[in-house]
Amino acid sequence: MSISQRLDLRQTQTLVMTPQLQQAIKLLQMSGQELSDYVDSEIEQNPLLERGNNDGEAFEQEDSAAPAEKTDSAAEALNGDLEALPQTGGDSDWPEDDKAFGGDHFHESHNNSFHDHDDFEAINAVAEKPSLREHLMEQIQVDITQPGERMIAVALIEMLDDAGYLPIDLELMRTQLGATGDQFEAVIGKLQHFDPPGIFARSLKECLSIQLRERNRLDPAMQILLNHLDLVARREKQALMRLCLVDAEDLADMIDEIRNLNPKPAMIFVSDVAAPIVPDVFIRPQAGGGWHIELNTDTLPRVLANERYYTRIQGSAHSKSDKEYISNRWQQANWLVKALQQRATTILKVASEIVRQQDQFFVHGVQHLRPLILRDIAQAVEMHESTVSRVTQNKYIATPRGMFELKYFFTTALTRTDGGETVSSEAARERIR
């Protein structure tokens, strides 16, 4: 067998991940606050960028079935690059037939050889402290699997005050979510088993009861003591001893045990308690039927490329390096303006299609949540599934039934044995009830 060398020419097509394309992908995934911070950073670095007010024309869509507004050719080219990108990396956590995507976590898989080194192992061992919302959402993902219950649970998280309590009257919220009283109380009961102990209580008594029950210390005497916390505050020991049928020593032990409980369980998360969520999309019913859908312009930083300033400094630049710097900054400024426009158009287009396909949910409640996967939306709006995945990450929609993350509306389907139309798993459970 002879060994020889030869030179072959082969023609292949590959998608080049340019820095601008990589940044466009990041823009799609950013929340409103993250986007605002990013734009502020870009404005600081680029003298040709400036903030505009949000009084201009909003990205609106009167009818959810109407096409989104067109952007110019550069923006269309950017969208084409995004559509050509395969779903990899962080989007691997989005299987097309996954269960309801409740919650707001998105975990990227990093196959990085650096992680094999001791120096990086030490860094990775130090985890960033999660916010209360993140901590609770992680538990919801594990312990609450039914889409309808998960929707209620996520909504209840947003109702927590700084101490970790729910408001006493939740009837309006229950009605808006289209949940039954028993279903609502069942979800609250599950949430009250979450960490930190005492979370999701509606009163101090309930908060302390939850913690004592977890310690297996909620006996009849302790229950009576909790029913008379006003007497504890006034230190009326004789009355408490008579009510609880205990002596002075036992009463002192019971009071000490209560004092060791945490009356404000959420305060251990201090600054991150119940961080407010700003919706990216609003919908409201129209008088003649259908839905009015619009973007929240407060979450869309309006950025302008200052052409007048660019012309002035470009004309006064003398050195080649200065001219190249100004030209590069001008290109970056124009790219950012177009990328932000494309991001807004894409969000509106995807949100509108979700509303169209889940119309009965918004009209009648969770029992009418229909099966939906990423491919359904992607095909309807003629986008790649990975683009839909990125758009629905960290984006919220304010509706007459409350505020939901866009990816909540993706639910699994149950196939009927008689070959009839498939229904979502949550809708099936509602019909059984």
C-alpha positions, 0 to 999 in steps of 0.5 A: 500500500502506497502513501501519498499526499494530495490537495483536495478542494471542497465547497461547503456552506456553513453559518458564520456566527458574526459578532452582530448575529451573536448579539442579535440572539442575545437581544432576543433573549433579554428581559426588558430590564436587561435590554435597558441596561445593555442599551445604556452601556452601548450609549455610553460607549458610542457617541453617535447613539442617543436615547429618544423618548417613547412618544413615537409610534408604538409597535401595535397590532389591532388584530392578532391575525394581522401581519406584523409591521415590515422593517427595512431590508437590513432588518430583514437580513438580520431576521434571516440570519436568526432564522438560519441559526439552528437551535443549539446551546441554551435552547436545548432545554426546550424540547418541542413536546415538553410539558408546560413551560411554567417559571422563568428559568433558562439554564444553558449547558456549557461544555467548557474544557476550562471546567476541568481545571481546579481554579475554575472548580473553585469559582464554580463552587461559589453559587450566586444567591438566588432571589426569592422568586427564583428559589420558589420557581425552582420548587414549582418546577419540581413539585407542581407539574400540572399546567393549571396549578403551575399557572396559579402558583406562579401568579401567587408568587407575584402576590407575595409581600416583602415578608412573604405573605399573601393578601387575605382576600384572593377571590378576585385573583381566583376569578381572573384565573378561572380556577375553582375555590378547591383548586385554588386552596389546594395550590396554596396548600402545596406552596405552604410546604415550600422553603423557606418555612412559613412562606405563602401564609395569609396571617401571622398565625398561619405563618407560625402554624406552618413552621410548627407543623413542619417541626411536628410541634403543632399540638392542641396546646400550641394551637390554642396559644396561636389562637391567642397571640394577642394575649401573648403580646400582652403577657397575660400568662395566667389566662394563657395557662388556663386556656392551654391547660399547661403550667408556667414552665410549659408555657414559657417553653412554648412561648420561647419556641414561637419566638424562635420562629421566623415571622417574616420568612421572605426577609432572608432574601432581603433585596430580591423579595418579590421583584416586580415584573413588567409586562412586555405585551398587553392584550385587552378585549376589543368591543367588536370581538377579538383582542387588541395586542400591543407592546409595552413601550416602556420596555422598549428603549428608543435609540436614535443614531445621530446622523447630524453629529456623525456628518459633522465629526466625519467631516472634521476627522483627518487621520485614517484611524479617526475616520475608521473609528467614526465609520465603525461607530456609525455602523454599530449605531445603525445596526443597534437601531435596526436590531431593536426594531426587529426584536420588537416586531418579532416579539409582537408577532409571536405573542399575537400568534400565541394569543390567537391560538390560545384565545379560548383560554383568555375567554373561559379560563385554564380549562380551555388551555389547548395543546401547543408546542414551539413548532405550532407557533414557528410554522404559523409565523414562519420562524425557526423554533429556536427563534420562538424559544428565544422570544418567549424567554423572560417575556411577560404578557398582561391579560385580563386573567393576570400576567403570564410568561409567554412560554407558559402557554406551551402545554402537552397534548393528550391523545384520545383513544377513540381517535378524536381531537387531542386536548391539553392535559390540563383541560382534560383534568378540568373536565374530569373534575 
